[in-house]
């Protein structure tokens, strides 16, 4: 669905959450995929009680920084705090999920597969880790 639909995909966790979209984390690495995820999440972000932009030097690829995303969200009337996270045991995906858990997020929005399919297949990646381990709803865009 992520590759062929051109639409955002909401991935549900194994257990039904009590709430969704009240505390939202946006995983930011400056890529077009992460920008598409934020754009798709705007309706959720407008209604959220709290929004946090999660970023890491180990996750940033290219493009605007987390501060640039903060400014973009302010233009949309959304207040978001930016918070850096550290990978856990060199796993950026684990660090991202840990930071979302620490925030008490009930929705994570993120870009998906910003690396090639071959690189993801061989080396894994953040998207794969989140898909396999997320315990909260995740809105993904490719």
DSSP file (Angstrom, degrees, kcal/mol; ACC not computed):
  #  RESIDUE AA STRUCTURE BP1 BP2  ACC     N-H-->O    O-->H-N    N-H-->O    O-->H-N    TCO  KAPPA ALPHA  PHI   PSI    X-CA   Y-CA   Z-CA
    1    1 A X     >        0   0    0      0, 0.0     4,-2.1     0, 0.0     5,-0.4   0.000 360.0 360.0 360.0 -41.6    0.0    0.0    0.0
    2    2 A X  T  4  +     0   0    0      1,-0.2     4,-0.4     2,-0.2   140,-0.3   0.891 360.0  37.8 -60.9 -39.4    2.8    2.4    0.9
    3    3 A X  T  4 S+     0   0    0      1,-0.1    -1,-0.2     2,-0.1   138,-0.0   0.848 125.6  32.4 -82.0 -34.7    4.5    2.0   -2.5
    4    4 A X  T  4 S+     0   0    0      1,-0.1    -2,-0.2     2,-0.0    -1,-0.1   0.659 108.2  58.6-104.1 -16.9    1.5    1.8   -4.8
    5    5 A X  S  < S-     0   0    0     -4,-2.1    -3,-0.1     2,-0.2    -1,-0.1   0.809  77.0-145.6 -87.7 -28.5   -1.3    3.9   -3.5
    6    6 A X        +     0   0    0     -5,-0.4     2,-0.3    -4,-0.4    -4,-0.1   0.648  67.7 105.3  70.4  13.4    0.3    7.3   -3.3
    7    7 A X  S    S-     0   0    0     -6,-0.4    -1,-0.3     1,-0.0   135,-0.2  -0.837  81.4 -92.6-122.6 157.8   -1.8    7.9   -0.2
    8    8 A X        -     0   0    0     -2,-0.3     2,-0.4   133,-0.1   133,-0.2  -0.392  38.1-147.4 -66.5 150.3   -1.0    8.0    3.5
    9    9 A X  E     -A  140   0A   0    131,-2.8   131,-3.0    -2,-0.1     2,-0.7  -0.984   2.9-148.9-123.7 129.0   -1.5    4.7    5.3
   10   10 A X  E     -A  139   0A   0     -2,-0.4     2,-0.6   129,-0.2   129,-0.2  -0.880  14.5-157.2 -98.0 115.7   -2.6    4.4    9.0
   11   11 A X  E     -A  138   0A   0    127,-3.4   127,-2.2    -2,-0.7     2,-0.3  -0.828   9.1-144.9 -97.0 124.0   -1.0    1.3   10.5
   12   12 A X        -     0   0    0     -2,-0.6   125,-0.1   125,-0.2     4,-0.1  -0.624  12.9-123.6 -89.2 144.3   -2.9    0.0   13.5
   13   13 A X        -     0   0    0     -2,-0.3   122,-0.1     2,-0.2    -1,-0.1  -0.293  30.3-103.7 -76.3 170.9   -1.1   -1.6   16.5
   14   14 A X  S    S+     0   0    0    120,-0.4     2,-0.4     2,-0.1    -1,-0.1   0.873 108.3  50.2 -63.7 -37.7   -1.9   -5.1   17.7
   15   15 A X  S    S-     0   0    0    120,-0.1     2,-0.3     1,-0.0    -2,-0.2  -0.845  96.8-109.1-106.1 140.9   -3.9   -3.7   20.7
   16   16 A X        -     0   0    0     -2,-0.4     2,-0.1    -4,-0.1    -2,-0.1  -0.487  36.7-129.9 -67.7 125.7   -6.6   -1.1   20.3
   17   17 A X        -     0   0    0     -2,-0.3    -1,-0.1     1,-0.1     3,-0.1  -0.414   6.5-130.7 -75.9 154.2   -5.4    2.2   21.8
   18   18 A X  S    S+     0   0    0      1,-0.1     2,-0.3    -2,-0.1    -1,-0.1   0.882  91.1   9.8 -68.4 -38.1   -7.6    4.1   24.2
   19   19 A X        -     0   0    0      4,-0.0     2,-0.3    -3,-0.0    -1,-0.1  -0.895  64.4-157.8-135.0 164.0   -7.1    7.4   22.2
   20   20 A X  S    S+     0   0    0     -2,-0.3    87,-0.2    -3,-0.1     4,-0.1  -0.954  72.6   9.1-146.3 128.1   -5.6    8.3   18.9
   21   21 A X  S    S+     0   0    0     -2,-0.3     3,-0.2     2,-0.3    86,-0.1   0.581  87.6 106.2  86.9  11.1   -4.3   11.7   17.8
   22   22 A X  S    S+     0   0    0      1,-0.3    27,-2.2    26,-0.2    28,-1.7   0.825  92.1  26.9 -87.7 -33.2   -4.4   13.6   21.2
   23   23 A X  E    S-b   50   0A   0     26,-0.2    83,-2.7    25,-0.2    84,-1.0  -0.939  85.0-173.8-128.9 107.3   -0.6   13.5   21.6
   24   24 A X  E     -bc  51 107A   0     26,-2.4    28,-2.4    -2,-0.5     2,-0.4  -0.861  13.6-161.8-113.7 133.5    1.1   13.3   18.2
   25   25 A X  E     -bc  52 108A   0     82,-2.5    84,-2.9    -2,-0.4     2,-0.6  -0.925   6.3-156.6-108.0 137.1    4.8   12.8   17.3
   26   26 A X  E     -bc  53 109A   0     26,-2.7    28,-2.6    -2,-0.4     2,-0.5  -0.963  11.8-143.7-111.7 116.5    6.2   13.7   13.9
   27   27 A X  E     -b   54   0A   0     82,-2.9     2,-0.5    -2,-0.6    84,-0.4  -0.698  25.1-166.0 -78.5 122.8    9.4   11.9   13.0
   28   28 A X        +     0   0    0     26,-3.0    28,-0.5    -2,-0.5    38,-0.1  -0.945  34.6 148.1-122.4 127.3   11.4   14.4   11.0
   29   29 A X        -     0   0    0     -2,-0.5    32,-2.7     2,-0.2    33,-1.0   0.241  65.6-107.2-134.0  10.8   14.5   13.8    8.8
   30   30 A X  S    S+     0   0    0      1,-0.2    34,-0.3    31,-0.2     2,-0.1   0.477  74.4 132.4  82.5   2.2   14.0   16.5    6.2
   31   31 A X  S  > S-     0   0    0     32,-0.1     4,-2.0     1,-0.1    -1,-0.2  -0.378  71.1-113.1 -85.7 165.0   13.0   14.2    3.4
   32   32 A X  H  > S+     0   0    0      1,-0.2     4,-2.4     2,-0.2     5,-0.2   0.851 117.9  57.4 -61.3 -34.5   10.1   14.5    0.9
   33   33 A X  H  > S+     0   0    0      2,-0.2     4,-1.8     1,-0.2    -1,-0.2   0.903 107.0  46.0 -65.4 -41.6    8.6   11.4    2.6
   34   34 A X  H  > S+     0   0    0      2,-0.2     4,-2.0     1,-0.2    -1,-0.2   0.866 112.0  52.1 -70.2 -33.8    8.6   13.0    6.0
   35   35 A X  H  X S+     0   0    0     -4,-2.0     4,-2.3     2,-0.2    -2,-0.2   0.900 108.5  50.8 -65.9 -40.2    7.1   16.2    4.6
   36   36 A X  H  X S+     0   0    0     -4,-2.4     4,-2.3     1,-0.2    -2,-0.2   0.884 109.1  52.0 -63.7 -38.1    4.3   14.2    2.9
   37   37 A X  H  X S+     0   0    0     -4,-1.8     4,-1.7     2,-0.2    -2,-0.2   0.909 109.7  48.1 -65.4 -41.9    3.6   12.5    6.3
   38   38 A X  H  X S+     0   0    0     -4,-2.0     4,-0.7     2,-0.2    -2,-0.2   0.923 111.3  50.6 -64.5 -43.3    3.3   15.9    8.1
   39   39 A X  H >< S+     0   0    0     -4,-2.3     3,-0.8     1,-0.2     4,-0.3   0.909 111.7  47.9 -60.3 -41.9    1.0   17.2    5.3
   40   40 A X  H 3< S+     0   0    0     -4,-2.3     3,-0.4     1,-0.2     4,-0.2   0.806 111.6  51.5 -68.0 -28.3   -1.2   14.1    5.6
   41   41 A X  H >X S+     0   0    0     -4,-1.7     4,-2.7     1,-0.2     3,-0.7   0.517  77.8 102.6 -87.1  -5.4   -1.2   14.5    9.4
   42   42 A X  H <X S+     0   0    0     -3,-0.8     4,-2.3    -4,-0.7    -1,-0.2   0.864  79.2  52.3 -50.7 -44.1   -2.3   18.2    9.4
   43   43 A X  H 3> S+     0   0    0     -3,-0.4     4,-0.9    -4,-0.3    -1,-0.3   0.908 113.6  44.9 -59.3 -38.4   -5.9   17.4   10.3
   44   44 A X  H X> S+     0   0    0     -3,-0.7     4,-0.9    -4,-0.2     3,-0.6   0.918 111.3  52.9 -66.9 -43.3   -4.7   15.3   13.3
   45   45 A X  H 3< S+     0   0    0     -4,-2.7     3,-0.4     1,-0.2    -2,-0.2   0.854 103.2  57.6 -64.2 -35.6   -2.2   17.9   14.3
   46   46 A X  H 3< S+     0   0    0     -4,-2.3    -1,-0.2    -5,-0.2    -2,-0.2   0.828 114.0  38.5 -62.9 -31.4   -4.9   20.7   14.4
   47   47 A X  H << S+     0   0    0     -4,-0.9    -1,-0.2    -3,-0.6    -2,-0.2   0.505  92.3 111.6 -98.8  -5.8   -6.9   18.7   16.9
   48   48 A X     <  -     0   0    0     -4,-0.9   -26,-0.2    -3,-0.4   -25,-0.2  -0.355  61.5-144.8 -70.8 148.0   -4.0   17.3   19.0
   49   49 A X  S    S+     0   0    0    -27,-2.2     2,-0.3     1,-0.3   -26,-0.2   0.790  88.2  13.3 -76.2 -31.0   -3.5   18.5   22.6
   50   50 A X  E     -b   23   0A   0    -28,-1.7   -26,-2.4     2,-0.0     2,-0.4  -0.995  64.5-166.5-150.1 141.0    0.3   18.3   22.1
   51   51 A X  E     -b   24   0A   0     28,-0.4    30,-2.1    -2,-0.3     2,-0.4  -0.995   5.9-173.8-130.8 133.1    2.6   17.9   19.2
   52   52 A X  E     -bd  25  81A   0    -28,-2.4   -26,-2.7    -2,-0.4     2,-0.6  -0.994  16.9-145.2-129.1 134.3    6.3   17.0   19.3
   53   53 A X  E     -bd  26  82A   0     28,-3.2    30,-3.1    -2,-0.4     2,-0.5  -0.873  18.1-154.9 -94.9 118.2    8.8   16.9   16.4
   54   54 A X  E     +bd  27  83A   0    -28,-2.6   -26,-3.0    -2,-0.6     2,-0.3  -0.842  23.9 161.5 -97.9 125.8   11.3   14.1   16.9
   55   55 A X  E     - d   0  84A   0     28,-1.9    30,-2.3    -2,-0.5     2,-0.3  -0.958  16.3-173.5-141.8 158.5   14.6   14.6   15.2
   56   56 A X    >>  -     0   0    0    -28,-0.5     4,-2.2    -2,-0.3     3,-1.3  -0.992  34.2-128.4-151.6 144.4   18.1   13.2   15.4
   57   57 A X  T 34 S+     0   0    0     -2,-0.3    -1,-0.1     1,-0.3    29,-0.1   0.847 115.6  54.2 -59.7 -32.3   21.5   13.9   13.9
   58   58 A X  T 34 S+     0   0    0      1,-0.2    -1,-0.3    -3,-0.1    34,-0.1   0.595 114.1  41.2 -77.3 -10.5   21.6   10.2   13.0
   59   59 A X  T <4 S+     0   0    0     -3,-1.3    -2,-0.2   -31,-0.1    -1,-0.2   0.672  86.4 105.3-108.7 -26.9   18.2   10.4   11.3
   60   60 A X     <  +     0   0    0     -4,-2.2   -30,-0.2     1,-0.2   -31,-0.1  -0.363  37.4 169.3 -63.0 130.6   18.5   13.7    9.4
   61   61 A X        -     0   0    0    -32,-2.7     2,-0.3     1,-0.5   -31,-0.2   0.822  52.8 -47.8-105.5 -64.7   19.0   13.1    5.7
   62   62 A X  S    S+     0   0    0    -33,-1.0    -1,-0.5     2,-0.1     2,-0.1  -0.930  90.9  50.1-161.4 174.4   18.6   16.4    3.7
   63   63 A X  S    S+     0   0    0     -2,-0.3   -32,-0.1    -3,-0.1   -31,-0.0  -0.309  91.3   1.8  83.8-165.8   16.2   19.3    3.5
   64   64 A X        -     0   0    0    -34,-0.3    -2,-0.1     1,-0.1     2,-0.1  -0.121  69.0-123.4 -61.8 152.5   14.7   21.5    6.2
   65   65 A X     >  -     0   0    0      1,-0.1     4,-1.7    -5,-0.1     3,-0.2  -0.276  33.4 -94.8 -84.6 176.1   15.6   21.1    9.8
   66   66 A X  H  > S+     0   0    0      1,-0.2     4,-2.3     2,-0.2     5,-0.1   0.845 127.0  57.5 -61.2 -34.1   13.2   20.4   12.7
   67   67 A X  H  > S+     0   0    0      2,-0.2     4,-2.0     1,-0.2    -1,-0.2   0.872 103.5  52.8 -65.9 -35.9   13.2   24.2   13.3
   68   68 A X  H  > S+     0   0    0     -3,-0.2     4,-2.1     2,-0.2    -1,-0.2   0.890 109.2  49.0 -64.1 -39.6   12.0   24.7    9.7
   69   69 A X  H  X S+     0   0    0     -4,-1.7     4,-2.6     2,-0.2    -2,-0.2   0.890 107.4  55.5 -66.7 -38.8    9.2   22.3   10.3
   70   70 A X  H  X S+     0   0    0     -4,-2.3     4,-2.2     1,-0.2    -2,-0.2   0.926 108.7  47.7 -57.5 -45.2    8.2   24.1   13.5
   71   71 A X  H  X S+     0   0    0     -4,-2.0     4,-1.8     2,-0.2    -1,-0.2   0.909 110.4  52.0 -63.3 -42.6    7.9   27.3   11.6
   72   72 A X  H  X S+     0   0    0     -4,-2.1     4,-0.8     1,-0.2    -2,-0.2   0.923 110.5  47.9 -59.7 -45.4    5.8   25.6    8.9
   73   73 A X  H ><>S+     0   0    0     -4,-2.6     5,-2.7     1,-0.2     3,-0.6   0.868 106.5  57.2 -66.2 -35.6    3.4   24.2   11.6
   74   74 A X  H ><5S+     0   0    0     -4,-2.2     3,-2.1     1,-0.2    -1,-0.2   0.894 100.5  58.0 -60.5 -39.0    3.2   27.7   13.2
   75   75 A X  H 3<5S+     0   0    0     -4,-1.8    -1,-0.2     1,-0.3    -2,-0.2   0.794 106.9  49.3 -59.8 -27.1    1.9   29.0    9.9
   76   76 A X  T <<5S-     0   0    0     -4,-0.8    -1,-0.3    -3,-0.6    -2,-0.2   0.301 124.3-106.3 -93.5   7.9   -0.8   26.5   10.2
   77   77 A X  T < 5S+     0   0    0     -3,-2.1     2,-0.5     1,-0.2    -3,-0.2   0.729  78.1 133.0  76.7  22.1   -1.6   27.5   13.7
   78   78 A X      < -     0   0    0     -5,-2.7     2,-0.6    -8,-0.1    -1,-0.2  -0.928  46.5-149.7-111.7 123.3   -0.1   24.4   15.3
   79   79 A X        +     0   0    0     -2,-0.5   -28,-0.4    -3,-0.1     2,-0.4  -0.812  25.6 171.0 -90.7 125.0    2.3   24.7   18.2
   80   80 A X        -     0   0    0     -2,-0.6     2,-0.4   -10,-0.1   -28,-0.2  -0.995  25.0-142.0-135.7 140.4    4.9   22.0   18.3
   81   81 A X  E     -d   52   0A   0    -30,-2.1   -28,-3.2    -2,-0.4     2,-0.4  -0.798  17.3-135.4 -98.2 145.9    8.0   21.4   20.3
   82   82 A X  E     -d   53   0A   0     -2,-0.4     2,-0.4   -30,-0.2   -28,-0.2  -0.849  24.0-178.5-100.1 135.2   11.1   20.0   18.8
   83   83 A X  E     -d   54   0A   0    -30,-3.1   -28,-1.9    -2,-0.4     2,-0.2  -0.987  19.4-139.1-137.9 126.0   12.9   17.3   20.7
   84   84 A X  E     -d   55   0A   0     -2,-0.4     2,-0.3   -30,-0.2   -28,-0.2  -0.567  21.0-164.2 -78.5 144.6   16.1   15.5   19.7
   85   85 A X        -     0   0    0    -30,-2.3     2,-0.4    -2,-0.2   -28,-0.2  -0.923  11.5-134.6-126.8 157.8   16.3   11.8   20.4
   86   86 A X        -     0   0    0     -2,-0.3    13,-0.1     9,-0.2     5,-0.1  -0.893  26.8-110.4-110.2 139.0   19.3    9.4   20.5
   87   87 A X        -     0   0    0     -2,-0.4     2,-0.6     8,-0.1     3,-0.4  -0.367  29.9-127.4 -61.8 145.7   19.3    6.0   18.8
   88   88 A X  B >  S-F   91   0B   0      3,-1.6     3,-2.4     1,-0.2     6,-0.2  -0.873  85.9 -14.7 -97.9 126.0   19.3    3.1   21.2
   89   89 A X  T 3  S-     0   0    0     -2,-0.6    -1,-0.2     1,-0.3     3,-0.1   0.883 128.2 -57.3  47.3  45.3   22.1    0.6   20.6
   90   90 A X  T 3  S+     0   0    0     -3,-0.4     2,-0.8     1,-0.2    -1,-0.3   0.565 110.4 126.0  65.3  11.2   22.6    2.3   17.1
   91   91 A X  B <>  -F   88   0B   0     -3,-2.4     4,-1.9     1,-0.2    -3,-1.6  -0.873  40.3-172.3-100.6 104.4   19.0    1.5   16.2
   92   92 A X  H  > S+     0   0    0     -2,-0.8     4,-2.5    -5,-0.2    -1,-0.2   0.894  85.9  55.9 -63.2 -39.6   17.4    4.8   15.1
   93   93 A X  H  > S+     0   0    0      1,-0.2     4,-2.5     2,-0.2    -1,-0.2   0.892 107.1  48.6 -60.4 -41.2   14.0    3.1   14.9
   94   94 A X  H  > S+     0   0    0     -6,-0.2     4,-2.4     2,-0.2    -1,-0.2   0.900 111.8  49.6 -66.2 -40.4   14.2    2.0   18.5
   95   95 A X  H  X S+     0   0    0     -4,-1.9     4,-2.3    -7,-0.2    -2,-0.2   0.898 110.8  50.4 -63.9 -40.1   15.2    5.5   19.6
   96   96 A X  H  X S+     0   0    0     -4,-2.5     4,-2.2     2,-0.2    -2,-0.2   0.938 112.7  44.9 -63.3 -49.0   12.3    7.0   17.7
   97   97 A X  H  X S+     0   0    0     -4,-2.5     4,-2.4     1,-0.2    -2,-0.2   0.875 112.6  52.6 -65.1 -36.8    9.8    4.6   19.2
   98   98 A X  H  X S+     0   0    0     -4,-2.4     4,-2.6     2,-0.2    -1,-0.2   0.905 109.4  48.6 -63.9 -41.3   11.3    5.2   22.7
   99   99 A X  H  X S+     0   0    0     -4,-2.3     4,-1.5     2,-0.2    -2,-0.2   0.892 111.6  49.3 -66.6 -39.2   11.0    8.9   22.3
  100  100 A X  H  X>S+     0   0    0     -4,-2.2     5,-2.5     2,-0.2     4,-0.7   0.905 112.3  48.7 -64.9 -41.2    7.4    8.6   21.2
  101  101 A X  H ><5S+     0   0    0     -4,-2.4     3,-1.0     1,-0.2    -2,-0.2   0.912 108.4  53.3 -64.0 -43.5    6.6    6.4   24.2
  102  102 A X  H 3<5S+     0   0    0     -4,-2.6    -1,-0.2     1,-0.3    -2,-0.2   0.832 108.9  50.3 -61.5 -32.5    8.3    8.8   26.6
  103  103 A X  H 3<5S-     0   0    0     -4,-1.5    -1,-0.3    -5,-0.2    -2,-0.2   0.639 112.9-121.1 -77.9 -16.0    6.1   11.6   25.2
  104  104 A X  T <<5 -     0   0    0     -3,-1.0    -3,-0.2    -4,-0.7    -2,-0.1   0.796  46.5-178.5  76.5  29.6    3.0    9.5   25.7
  105  105 A X      < -     0   0    0     -5,-2.5   -81,-0.2    -6,-0.1    -1,-0.2  -0.302  27.0-171.9 -64.8 142.2    2.2    9.7   22.0
  106  106 A X  S    S+     0   0    0    -83,-2.7    31,-0.4     1,-0.3     2,-0.3   0.202  77.7  34.3-116.0  11.9   -0.9    8.0   20.7
  107  107 A X  E     -c   24   0A   0    -84,-1.0   -82,-2.5   -87,-0.2     2,-0.5  -0.885  62.6-165.6-161.0 134.6    0.0    8.7   17.1
  108  108 A X  E     -ce  25 138A   0     29,-2.0    31,-3.0    -2,-0.3     2,-0.4  -0.987   7.2-164.0-119.5 128.5    3.3    8.8   15.2
  109  109 A X  E     +ce  26 139A   0    -84,-2.9   -82,-2.9    -2,-0.5     2,-0.3  -0.938  23.3 150.4-111.8 139.2    3.5   10.3   11.7
  110  110 A X  E     - e   0 140A   0     29,-2.5    31,-1.3    -2,-0.4     2,-0.1  -0.994  45.0-103.5-160.4 155.9    6.5    9.6    9.6
  111  111 A X  E     - e   0 141A   0    -84,-0.4     2,-0.4    -2,-0.3    31,-0.2  -0.449  39.2-136.9 -76.2 159.7    7.8    9.2    6.1
  112  112 A X        -     0   0    0     29,-2.6    -1,-0.0     1,-0.2   -79,-0.0  -0.963  63.5  -5.1-127.3 139.9    8.5    5.7    4.9
  113  113 A X        +     0   0    0     -2,-0.4    -1,-0.2     1,-0.1     4,-0.1   0.915  58.1 165.4  51.3  59.7   11.3    4.1    2.9
  114  114 A X        +     0   0    0     -3,-0.2     2,-0.2     2,-0.1    -1,-0.1   0.610  64.9  66.0 -79.0 -10.5   13.3    7.2    2.1
  115  115 A X  S    S-     0   0    0      1,-0.2    10,-0.0     2,-0.0     5,-0.0  -0.622 105.6 -80.4 -98.6 167.6   16.2    4.8    1.1
  116  116 A X     >  -     0   0    0     -2,-0.2     4,-2.3     1,-0.1     5,-0.2  -0.231  36.7-115.3 -64.7 156.6   16.0    2.4   -1.8
  117  117 A X  H  > S+     0   0    0      1,-0.2     4,-2.6     2,-0.2     5,-0.2   0.885 116.3  53.5 -59.2 -39.7   14.1   -0.9   -1.4
  118  118 A X  H  > S+     0   0    0      2,-0.2     4,-2.4     1,-0.2     5,-0.2   0.925 109.0  47.3 -63.7 -45.1   17.4   -2.8   -1.9
  119  119 A X  H  > S+     0   0    0      1,-0.2     4,-3.0     2,-0.2     5,-0.4   0.911 113.7  48.8 -63.0 -41.6   19.1   -0.9    0.9
  120  120 A X  H  X S+     0   0    0     -4,-2.3     4,-2.0     1,-0.2    -2,-0.2   0.909 111.0  50.9 -62.8 -42.3   16.1   -1.5    3.2
  121  121 A X  H  < S+     0   0    0     -4,-2.6    -2,-0.2    -5,-0.2    -1,-0.2   0.911 119.6  34.8 -62.7 -43.3   16.0   -5.2    2.3
  122  122 A X  H  < S+     0   0    0     -4,-2.4    -2,-0.2    -5,-0.2    -1,-0.2   0.931 133.4  23.7 -78.7 -47.1   19.7   -5.7    3.1
  123  123 A X  H  < S-     0   0    0     -4,-3.0    -3,-0.2     1,-0.3     2,-0.2   0.530  93.0-139.1-100.6  -7.7   20.3   -3.3    6.0
  124  124 A X     <  -     0   0    0     -4,-2.0    -1,-0.3    -5,-0.4     2,-0.3  -0.564  26.4-158.9  78.1-152.3   16.8   -2.9    7.4
  125  125 A X     >  -     0   0    0     -2,-0.2     4,-2.3     1,-0.1     5,-0.2  -0.916  33.6 -68.0 158.1 178.5   16.0    0.6    8.4
  126  126 A X  H  > S+     0   0    0     -2,-0.3     4,-2.7     2,-0.2     5,-0.2   0.918 125.0  51.9 -63.0 -46.2   13.8    2.9   10.5
  127  127 A X  H  > S+     0   0    0      1,-0.2     4,-2.8     2,-0.2     5,-0.2   0.941 111.5  46.7 -58.0 -48.7   10.6    2.1    8.6
  128  128 A X  H  > S+     0   0    0      1,-0.2     4,-2.0     2,-0.2    -1,-0.2   0.915 112.1  50.3 -60.8 -44.4   11.1   -1.6    8.9
  129  129 A X  H  X S+     0   0    0     -4,-2.3     4,-1.5     1,-0.2    -1,-0.2   0.925 112.7  46.5 -61.5 -44.5   11.8   -1.3   12.6
  130  130 A X  H  X S+     0   0    0     -4,-2.7     4,-2.4     1,-0.2     3,-0.3   0.926 111.2  51.6 -65.1 -44.8    8.8    0.8   13.3
  131  131 A X  H  < S+     0   0    0     -4,-2.8    -1,-0.2     1,-0.2    -2,-0.2   0.874 116.2  41.4 -59.0 -37.1    6.5   -1.5   11.2
  132  132 A X  H  < S+     0   0    0     -4,-2.0    -1,-0.2    -5,-0.2    -2,-0.2   0.705 128.8  25.4 -83.3 -20.9    7.7   -4.5   13.2
  133  133 A X  H  < S+     0   0    0     -4,-1.5    -2,-0.2    -3,-0.3    -3,-0.2   0.507  79.3 124.5-127.3  -5.9    7.8   -2.9   16.7
  134  134 A X     <  -     0   0    0     -4,-2.4  -120,-0.4    -5,-0.2     4,-0.1  -0.355  31.3-174.2 -66.8 136.1    5.3    0.0   17.0
  135  135 A X        +     0   0    0   -122,-0.1     2,-0.3     2,-0.1    -1,-0.1   0.141  69.6  59.6-111.1  15.3    2.8   -0.3   19.8
  136  136 A X  S    S-     0   0    0   -124,-0.1   -29,-0.1  -119,-0.0   -30,-0.1  -0.921 100.6 -80.9-135.4 160.8    0.9    2.9   18.7
  137  137 A X        -     0   0    0    -31,-0.4   -29,-2.0    -2,-0.3     2,-0.4  -0.374  45.2-158.6 -62.1 141.5   -0.9    3.9   15.5
  138  138 A X  E     -Ae  11 108A   0   -127,-2.2  -127,-3.4   -31,-0.2     2,-0.7  -0.988  10.5-155.2-129.2 124.3    1.5    5.1   12.8
  139  139 A X  E     -Ae  10 109A   0    -31,-3.0   -29,-2.5    -2,-0.4     2,-0.3  -0.882  25.1-175.3 -96.1 116.0    0.6    7.3    9.9
  140  140 A X  E     -Ae   9 110A   0   -131,-3.0  -131,-2.8    -2,-0.7     2,-0.3  -0.871  13.2-173.7-118.0 147.8    3.1    6.7    7.1
  141  141 A X  E       e   0 111A   0    -31,-1.3   -29,-2.6    -2,-0.3  -104,-0.2  -0.981 360.0 360.0-133.8 148.3    3.6    8.3    3.7
  142  142 A X              0   0    0     -2,-0.3  -109,-0.1  -140,-0.3  -108,-0.1   0.323 360.0 360.0-118.9 360.0    6.0    7.4    0.9
